Amino acid sequence: MTYAVTQKIFATHYLQPILTRALNWDLIRQQYDQMLKYATALRLGMAETEAILKRFTRGNLLHPTYQALAELGKAVKTIFYVIPAFN
């Protein structure tokens, strides 16, 4: 089997289920400052993880920063799966 065929089989079998839609990079861009603010607060010990999660999930999961963090997580997950496939 050639390398190109192996890549296509891998992409079809393993990546197709997680690549259901494009990532919302605009949302990540819009919420970038807020994401940095929360990450910095966590890093410096000025906020607890539980308190931040409670803020995001208090009413519903539609908090824009929460959604942006979820999108960024999907991007990291995709990279985690894709990079080893092509090495």
MODELLER restraints for C-alpha pairs under 7 A, 6 or more apart:
rsr = mdl.restraints
at = mdl.atoms
rsr.add(forms.Gaussian(group=physical.xy_distance, feature=features.Distance(at['CA:23:A'], at['CA:71:A']), mean=6.44, stdev=0.5))
rsr.add(forms.Gaussian(group=physical.xy_distance, feature=features.Distance(at['CA:24:A'], at['CA:71:A']), mean=6.58, stdev=0.5))
rsr.add(forms.Gaussian(group=physical.xy_distance, feature=features.Distance(at['CA:27:A'], at['CA:68:A']), mean=5.65, stdev=0.5))
rsr.add(forms.Gaussian(group=physical.xy_distance, feature=features.Distance(at['CA:28:A'], at['CA:68:A']), mean=4.81, stdev=0.5))
rsr.add(forms.Gaussian(group=physical.xy_distance, feature=features.Distance(at['CA:28:A'], at['CA:72:A']), mean=6.79, stdev=0.5))
rsr.add(forms.Gaussian(group=physical.xy_distance, feature=features.Distance(at['CA:31:A'], at['CA:65:A']), mean=5.65, stdev=0.5))
rsr.add(forms.Gaussian(group=physical.xy_distance, feature=features.Distance(at['CA:31:A'], at['CA:68:A']), mean=6.35, stdev=0.5))
rsr.add(forms.Gaussian(group=physical.xy_distance, feature=features.Distance(at['CA:34:A'], at['CA:65:A']), mean=6.63, stdev=0.5))
rsr.add(forms.Gaussian(group=physical.xy_distance, feature=features.Distance(at['CA:35:A'], at['CA:65:A']), mean=6.49, stdev=0.5))
rsr.add(forms.Gaussian(group=physical.xy_distance, feature=features.Distance(at['CA:41:A'], at['CA:47:A']), mean=5.39, stdev=0.5))
rsr.add(forms.Gaussian(group=physical.xy_distance, feature=features.Distance(at['CA:42:A'], at['CA:48:A']), mean=6.40, stdev=0.5))
rsr.add(forms.Gaussian(group=physical.xy_distance, feature=features.Distance(at['CA:42:A'], at['CA:49:A']), mean=6.79, stdev=0.5))
rsr.add(forms.Gaussian(group=physical.xy_distance, feature=features.Distance(at['CA:56:A'], at['CA:63:A']), mean=5.82, stdev=0.5))
rsr.add(forms.Gaussian(group=physical.xy_distance, feature=features.Distance(at['CA:56:A'], at['CA:66:A']), mean=5.95, stdev=0.5))
